Amino acid sequence: MSDENSGAPAPESAGVLKELPAPKPKTKEELELEAEQKARIRKEIYLRIVGKVTETEANFIIVNESHGFCNALKKYLLKNEHVLFASYKKEFGVDPSLYVNTDGKITALDALVDASDKMHVDLKELNAIVVDALKKAK
């Protein structure tokens, strides 16, 4: 027989809420893995830096891309006079790995950004040409 008005403290098992400890903050690696997993689910491109990035070298994993994209990106990288070497490796069932080496006048990351920007501009121009051609064909 329990009397709620008796003034006696209620036992912990009687529905008293315990304060939960604050969640542990995620590490940089956990946040990166989470972002990569979201990109895979959404079928979005994601770039993961692998190893140490120096002023002249960087190695990346390009998530959700194929030979076609990597080959085009490599060609745009090699158009830059400061890029000494750019290559990618794509094995079956594994995301491609891209390696960039520069002469030091620009960083490998800057070279990648520059190549991506130029590829984007060219693809927008191609899109405009195709749209115009489709309009004329109708």
Backbone as a chain_set.jsonl record, in Angstrom:
{"seq": "MSDENSGAPAPESAGVLKELPAPKPKTKEELELEAEQKARIRKEIYLRIVGKVTETEANFIIVNESHGFCNALKKYLLKNEHVLFASYKKEFGVDPSLYVNTDGKITALDALVDASDKMHVDLKELNAIVVDALKKAK", "coords": {"N": [[0.823, -1.162, 0.0], [0.828, 2.007, -1.089], [1.222, 5.342, -0.289], [0.809, 8.293, -1.827], [0.734, 10.808, -0.769], [2.124, 10.759, 1.56], [4.499, 11.994, 2.116], [6.904, 10.743, 2.082], [9.956, 10.131, 0.349], [9.802, 9.211, -3.073], [10.633, 6.055, -4.471], [13.384, 5.481, -6.833], [12.611, 3.901, -8.971], [10.014, 4.507, -9.353], [9.208, 6.082, -11.514], [10.691, 8.429, -11.624], [12.503, 10.755, -13.435], [15.729, 10.41, -14.715], [18.567, 12.428, -15.213], [20.128, 12.53, -18.287], [23.494, 11.949, -19.363], [25.453, 14.456, -21.039], [25.767, 14.295, -24.614], [28.655, 12.848, -26.115], [30.969, 14.829, -27.902], [31.398, 14.578, -31.453], [34.208, 13.214, -33.187], [36.583, 14.572, -35.566], [37.062, 12.686, -37.544], [34.806, 11.026, -37.277], [32.779, 12.818, -38.0], [33.524, 13.313, -40.667], [33.233, 10.756, -41.792], [30.487, 10.428, -41.474], [29.527, 12.492, -43.163], [30.479, 11.537, -45.608], [29.021, 9.136, -45.83], [26.405, 10.163, -46.023], [26.645, 11.464, -48.49], [27.051, 9.267, -50.166], [24.558, 7.977, -49.935], [22.87, 9.922, -51.035], [23.872, 9.975, -53.557], [25.811, 11.848, -54.281], [28.723, 13.719, -55.225], [31.757, 13.391, -53.435], [34.649, 14.416, -51.78], [37.438, 13.04, -50.334], [40.247, 13.628, -48.418], [43.28, 11.934, -48.452], [45.804, 10.766, -46.408], [48.749, 12.797, -45.83], [48.638, 16.194, -46.685], [50.631, 18.259, -48.586], [52.383, 21.308, -49.522], [52.815, 20.897, -52.204], [51.757, 18.423, -52.929], [48.967, 16.158, -52.999], [46.588, 13.663, -52.168], [43.56, 12.192, -53.037], [40.357, 10.703, -52.415], [37.715, 10.102, -54.515], [34.46, 10.047, -54.099], [31.668, 8.268, -55.346], [32.122, 8.579, -58.114], [33.27, 7.97, -61.522], [35.394, 6.496, -64.105], [35.086, 8.258, -66.276], [34.528, 10.888, -65.246], [36.798, 11.242, -63.598], [38.889, 11.047, -65.458], [38.387, 13.272, -67.094], [38.711, 15.321, -65.182], [41.397, 14.948, -64.547], [42.571, 15.641, -67.009], [41.922, 18.372, -67.113], [43.369, 19.237, -64.895], [45.98, 18.775, -65.813], [46.212, 20.708, -67.757], [46.959, 22.952, -66.456], [49.777, 24.928, -66.011], [51.33, 24.758, -63.732], [50.939, 22.315, -62.639], [52.595, 19.407, -62.199], [52.212, 16.679, -62.257], [49.436, 14.571, -62.559], [47.194, 12.11, -61.749], [44.952, 9.293, -61.721], [43.544, 6.437, -60.092], [41.462, 3.739, -60.606], [39.908, 1.107, -59.317], [37.992, -1.916, -59.626], [34.946, -1.766, -57.925], [35.86, -0.045, -55.996], [36.245, 3.265, -54.79], [37.598, 5.874, -56.869], [41.024, 6.98, -56.728], [42.77, 9.986, -56.615], [45.717, 11.646, -57.504], [47.72, 14.51, -57.096], [50.362, 16.609, -58.096], [52.284, 19.495, -57.755], [54.316, 22.35, -58.869], [54.845, 23.979, -56.746], [54.244, 26.655, -56.934], [51.562, 26.95, -56.851], [49.218, 25.371, -54.664], [48.392, 21.862, -54.395], [45.722, 21.533, -53.751], [44.676, 24.026, -54.552], [45.109, 23.792, -57.289], [43.34, 21.746, -57.883], [40.882, 22.971, -57.292], [40.939, 25.03, -59.216], [40.96, 23.505, -61.605], [38.485, 22.229, -61.353], [36.745, 24.428, -61.41], [37.201, 25.382, -64.044], [36.358, 23.182, -65.533], [33.676, 23.178, -64.822], [32.796, 25.612, -65.972], [33.181, 25.033, -68.708], [31.391, 22.89, -68.996], [28.963, 24.167, -68.511], [28.89, 25.829, -70.753], [28.745, 23.871, -72.754], [26.266, 22.785, -72.099], [24.588, 24.965, -72.714], [24.95, 25.071, -75.488], [23.892, 22.594, -76.271], [21.221, 22.861, -75.403], [20.435, 24.982, -77.068], [20.723, 23.756, -79.567], [18.762, 21.786, -79.36], [16.461, 23.359, -79.276], [16.5, 24.442, -81.838], [16.13, 22.15, -83.308], [13.506, 21.489, -82.951]], "CA": [[0.0, 0.0, 0.0], [1.662, 3.193, -1.139], [0.458, 6.564, -0.115], [1.56, 9.338, -2.509], [0.714, 12.02, 0.037], [2.719, 10.501, 2.865], [5.679, 12.816, 2.317], [8.115, 9.933, 1.945], [10.488, 10.229, -1.016], [9.445, 8.098, -3.957], [11.801, 5.302, -4.945], [13.799, 5.846, -8.203], [11.9, 3.097, -9.958], [8.62, 4.941, -9.407], [8.962, 7.012, -12.595], [11.474, 9.648, -11.522], [13.384, 10.85, -14.589], [17.139, 10.659, -14.456], [19.185, 13.305, -16.203], [21.086, 11.811, -19.121], [24.734, 12.698, -19.555], [25.56, 15.169, -22.316], [26.387, 13.442, -25.627], [30.073, 13.095, -26.384], [31.128, 15.451, -29.217], [31.968, 13.693, -32.465], [35.554, 13.553, -33.634], [36.676, 15.009, -36.96], [36.943, 11.478, -38.369], [33.408, 10.595, -37.245], [32.012, 13.776, -38.805], [33.856, 13.092, -42.073], [32.611, 9.499, -42.19], [29.056, 10.697, -41.562], [29.308, 13.276, -44.378], [30.696, 10.641, -46.754], [27.888, 8.221, -45.905], [25.266, 10.924, -46.542], [26.898, 11.677, -49.922], [26.805, 7.986, -50.852], [23.109, 7.743, -49.965], [22.278, 10.895, -51.949], [24.558, 9.839, -54.851], [26.505, 13.105, -54.528], [30.171, 13.619, -55.239], [32.376, 13.724, -52.156], [36.099, 14.344, -51.873], [38.081, 12.747, -49.06], [41.7, 13.742, -48.481], [43.928, 10.745, -47.924], [47.197, 11.007, -46.04], [49.203, 14.149, -45.539], [48.634, 17.145, -47.788], [51.741, 19.209, -48.5], [52.216, 22.45, -50.428], [52.901, 20.492, -53.603], [51.157, 17.116, -53.2], [47.747, 15.755, -52.31], [45.949, 12.451, -52.648], [42.147, 12.275, -52.712], [39.409, 9.678, -52.843], [36.54, 10.759, -55.086], [33.334, 9.156, -53.841], [30.536, 8.263, -56.283], [32.478, 8.968, -59.475], [33.763, 6.901, -62.377], [36.521, 6.821, -64.975], [34.803, 9.425, -67.126], [34.717, 12.124, -64.482], [38.2, 11.333, -63.153], [39.728, 11.298, -66.615], [38.186, 14.677, -67.473], [39.331, 16.143, -64.143], [42.851, 14.817, -64.73], [42.947, 16.439, -68.184], [41.867, 19.786, -66.72], [44.513, 19.48, -64.01], [47.219, 18.801, -66.596], [46.253, 21.943, -68.548], [47.56, 23.976, -65.605], [51.235, 24.888, -66.172], [51.982, 24.5, -62.448], [50.717, 20.915, -62.268], [53.637, 18.554, -62.766], [51.716, 15.316, -62.415], [48.083, 14.299, -62.071], [46.781, 10.786, -62.18], [43.963, 8.653, -60.868], [43.48, 4.981, -60.168], [40.113, 3.26, -60.326], [39.806, -0.351, -59.301], [36.607, -2.363, -59.584], [34.3, -1.797, -56.625], [36.518, 0.875, -55.063], [36.22, 4.654, -55.256], [38.872, 6.262, -57.473], [42.005, 7.756, -55.979], [43.375, 11.01, -57.466], [46.969, 12.19, -56.966], [48.109, 15.753, -57.77], [51.671, 17.127, -57.699], [52.516, 20.789, -58.391], [55.673, 22.883, -58.773], [54.972, 24.791, -55.54], [53.726, 28.007, -57.144], [50.201, 26.812, -56.336], [49.09, 24.111, -53.93], [47.632, 20.824, -55.085], [44.306, 21.83, -53.53], [44.32, 25.145, -55.435], [45.064, 23.258, -58.651], [42.091, 20.99, -57.992], [39.796, 23.956, -57.342], [41.031, 25.689, -60.521], [40.526, 22.546, -62.63], [37.042, 22.031, -61.181], [36.073, 25.641, -61.901], [37.278, 25.416, -65.511], [35.507, 22.116, -66.044], [32.313, 23.649, -64.62], [32.518, 26.631, -66.992], [33.059, 24.349, -70.0], [30.154, 22.099, -69.0], [27.846, 25.117, -68.665], [28.881, 26.222, -72.167], [28.234, 22.719, -73.504], [24.84, 22.715, -71.811], [23.931, 26.02, -73.493], [25.002, 24.661, -76.896], [22.943, 21.485, -76.448], [19.868, 23.419, -75.279], [20.194, 25.743, -78.292], [20.547, 22.799, -80.657], [17.45, 21.145, -79.183], [15.436, 24.342, -79.646], [16.515, 24.557, -83.293], [15.675, 20.886, -83.875], [12.044, 21.366, -82.803]], "C": [[0.881, 1.244, 0.0], [0.781, 4.419, -1.059], [1.269, 7.699, -0.714], [1.638, 10.602, -1.67], [1.391, 11.849, 1.388], [3.943, 11.35, 3.139], [6.969, 12.035, 2.211], [8.625, 10.065, 0.522], [10.139, 8.99, -1.827], [10.703, 7.353, -4.366], [12.1, 5.664, -6.398], [13.009, 5.097, -9.254], [10.452, 3.539, -10.119], [8.398, 6.028, -10.445], [9.714, 8.32, -12.483], [12.453, 9.67, -12.682], [14.806, 11.139, -14.153], [17.673, 11.557, -15.557], [20.235, 12.512, -16.972], [22.353, 12.634, -19.267], [24.742, 13.358, -20.938], [26.229, 14.262, -23.342], [27.835, 13.857, -25.875], [30.204, 13.743, -27.765], [31.815, 14.495, -30.197], [33.356, 14.173, -32.859], [35.502, 13.993, -35.096], [36.484, 13.822, -37.9], [35.5, 10.984, -38.424], [32.527, 11.516, -38.085], [32.262, 13.573, -40.297], [33.2, 11.813, -42.59], [31.107, 9.681, -42.364], [28.718, 11.48, -42.837], [29.476, 12.409, -45.624], [29.527, 9.68, -46.921], [26.647, 8.919, -46.443], [25.417, 11.16, -48.045], [26.636, 10.397, -50.707], [25.311, 7.728, -50.997], [22.448, 8.654, -50.995], [22.87, 10.839, -53.355], [25.224, 11.151, -55.261], [28.005, 12.85, -54.533], [30.714, 14.052, -53.879], [33.873, 13.506, -52.307], [36.679, 14.121, -50.484], [39.591, 12.827, -49.249], [42.298, 12.517, -47.797], [45.382, 11.087, -47.601], [47.478, 12.475, -45.792], [49.18, 14.992, -46.808], [49.79, 18.108, -47.565], [51.455, 20.374, -49.44], [52.163, 22.005, -51.888], [52.175, 19.185, -53.93], [49.88, 16.891, -52.401], [47.188, 14.507, -52.983], [44.508, 12.468, -52.144], [41.445, 10.984, -53.098], [38.182, 10.438, -53.326], [35.382, 9.771, -55.011], [32.258, 9.371, -54.893], [30.894, 8.736, -57.689], [33.153, 7.814, -60.205], [34.97, 7.365, -63.183], [36.285, 8.099, -65.763], [35.064, 10.738, -66.42], [36.184, 12.302, -64.107], [39.142, 11.643, -64.308], [39.608, 12.749, -67.074], [38.862, 15.603, -66.461], [40.854, 16.116, -64.263], [43.314, 15.67, -65.912], [42.914, 17.936, -67.869], [43.012, 20.137, -65.78], [45.796, 19.641, -64.819], [47.31, 20.012, -67.524], [46.913, 23.077, -67.771], [49.078, 23.847, -65.67], [51.974, 24.577, -64.875], [51.766, 23.078, -61.948], [51.755, 20.066, -62.986], [53.114, 17.165, -63.093], [50.314, 15.226, -61.835], [47.674, 12.947, -62.625], [45.701, 10.266, -61.243], [44.036, 7.151, -61.078], [42.073, 4.576, -59.773], [40.125, 1.751, -60.445], [38.336, -0.727, -59.155], [36.094, -2.394, -58.141], [34.887, -0.852, -55.587], [36.435, 2.285, -55.649], [37.582, 5.041, -55.818], [39.725, 7.13, -56.551], [42.697, 8.698, -56.958], [44.608, 11.571, -56.771], [47.354, 13.416, -57.792], [49.435, 16.224, -57.193], [51.912, 18.421, -58.477], [53.959, 21.243, -58.2], [55.884, 23.771, -57.545], [54.481, 26.217, -55.701], [52.244, 28.075, -56.781], [50.16, 25.489, -55.567], [48.292, 23.109, -54.764], [46.137, 21.061, -54.92], [43.829, 22.985, -54.413], [44.22, 24.685, -56.883], [43.762, 22.497, -58.882], [40.894, 21.929, -58.088], [39.768, 24.637, -58.711], [40.529, 24.766, -61.634], [39.013, 22.326, -62.556], [36.257, 23.228, -61.707], [36.063, 25.688, -63.424], [36.395, 24.35, -66.142], [34.038, 22.534, -65.919], [31.91, 24.67, -65.683], [32.305, 25.964, -68.35], [31.772, 23.53, -70.084], [28.922, 22.996, -69.116], [27.742, 25.583, -70.114], [28.325, 25.103, -73.032], [26.73, 22.586, -73.312], [24.076, 23.75, -72.64], [23.888, 25.645, -74.974], [23.977, 23.567, -77.174], [21.506, 21.998, -76.368], [19.505, 24.194, -76.537], [19.941, 24.809, -79.473], [19.19, 22.099, -80.572], [16.32, 22.084, -79.573], [15.342, 24.453, -81.169], [15.966, 23.306, -83.963], [14.156, 20.74, -83.811], [11.295, 22.109, -83.847]], "O": [[1.594, 1.506, 0.968], [-0.271, 4.5, -1.693], [2.318, 8.047, -0.174], [2.556, 11.4, -1.863], [1.249, 12.699, 2.266], [4.391, 11.425, 4.283], [8.044, 12.632, 2.248], [7.831, 10.108, -0.418], [10.179, 7.868, -1.324], [11.742, 7.976, -4.585], [11.208, 6.099, -7.125], [12.767, 5.632, -10.336], [9.734, 2.988, -10.953], [7.483, 6.835, -10.286], [9.388, 9.26, -13.208], [13.169, 8.692, -12.895], [15.049, 12.011, -13.318], [17.26, 11.444, -16.711], [21.122, 11.9, -16.377], [22.304, 13.864, -19.293], [24.115, 12.87, -21.878], [27.159, 13.531, -23.0], [28.185, 15.037, -25.848], [29.603, 13.25, -28.72], [32.69, 13.715, -29.821], [33.641, 15.37, -32.865], [34.492, 13.805, -35.773], [35.822, 13.941, -38.931], [35.021, 10.572, -39.48], [31.636, 11.052, -38.796], [31.334, 13.649, -41.101], [32.672, 11.791, -43.702], [30.521, 9.142, -43.303], [27.739, 11.169, -43.515], [28.711, 12.531, -46.581], [29.088, 9.434, -48.044], [25.908, 8.336, -47.236], [24.442, 11.069, -48.791], [26.06, 10.441, -51.795], [24.849, 7.309, -52.058], [21.572, 8.219, -51.743], [22.429, 11.566, -54.245], [25.209, 11.524, -56.434], [28.492, 11.895, -53.929], [30.186, 14.972, -53.254], [34.306, 12.516, -52.898], [36.444, 14.91, -49.568], [40.149, 12.174, -50.132], [41.876, 12.122, -46.711], [46.096, 11.638, -48.439], [46.572, 13.28, -45.576], [49.64, 14.562, -47.866], [49.92, 18.699, -46.493], [50.404, 20.419, -50.079], [51.534, 22.665, -52.716], [51.996, 18.871, -55.107], [49.737, 17.373, -51.277], [47.301, 14.325, -54.195], [44.261, 12.728, -50.966], [41.886, 10.266, -53.996], [37.671, 11.314, -52.628], [35.328, 8.792, -55.757], [31.969, 10.502, -55.284], [30.026, 9.253, -58.391], [33.553, 6.82, -59.599], [35.495, 8.459, -62.981], [37.187, 8.926, -65.899], [35.754, 11.607, -66.954], [36.748, 13.383, -64.278], [40.086, 12.417, -64.151], [40.61, 13.383, -67.406], [39.518, 16.569, -66.851], [41.515, 17.141, -64.099], [44.339, 16.347, -65.823], [43.787, 18.682, -68.312], [43.567, 21.233, -65.867], [46.602, 20.531, -64.548], [48.392, 20.311, -68.029], [47.374, 24.052, -68.364], [49.615, 22.77, -65.411], [53.134, 24.17, -64.917], [52.35, 22.679, -60.94], [51.792, 20.01, -64.215], [53.52, 16.552, -64.08], [50.043, 15.744, -60.752], [47.796, 12.684, -63.822], [45.557, 10.739, -60.116], [44.522, 6.666, -62.1], [41.553, 5.008, -58.744], [40.323, 1.192, -61.524], [37.536, 0.046, -58.626], [36.725, -2.971, -57.256], [34.464, -0.854, -54.431], [36.542, 2.468, -56.861], [38.611, 4.594, -55.311], [39.222, 7.892, -55.725], [43.161, 8.265, -58.013], [44.557, 11.93, -55.595], [47.324, 13.381, -59.022], [49.626, 16.245, -55.977], [51.767, 18.454, -59.699], [54.729, 20.617, -57.472], [56.991, 24.264, -57.327], [54.316, 26.926, -54.707], [51.734, 29.143, -56.442], [50.979, 24.6, -55.802], [47.607, 23.479, -55.717], [45.365, 20.818, -55.847], [42.727, 22.942, -54.958], [43.345, 25.137, -57.622], [43.157, 22.594, -59.95], [39.987, 21.696, -58.888], [38.7, 24.805, -59.301], [39.766, 25.191, -62.501], [38.344, 22.246, -63.586], [35.231, 23.066, -62.369], [35.037, 25.996, -64.03], [35.758, 24.591, -67.167], [33.244, 22.269, -66.82], [30.81, 24.6, -66.23], [31.356, 26.293, -69.062], [31.134, 23.485, -71.136], [27.94, 22.616, -69.755], [26.641, 25.719, -70.648], [27.528, 25.349, -73.938], [26.004, 22.304, -74.265], [23.028, 23.437, -73.206], [22.88, 25.883, -75.64], [23.278, 23.605, -78.187], [20.665, 21.61, -77.178], [18.381, 24.078, -77.027], [19.045, 25.051, -80.282], [18.549, 21.85, -81.593], [15.323, 21.645, -80.145], [14.248, 24.548, -81.725], [15.404, 23.379, -85.056], [13.583, 19.941, -84.552], [10.064, 22.097, -83.85]]}, "num_chains": 1, "name": "protein.A"}
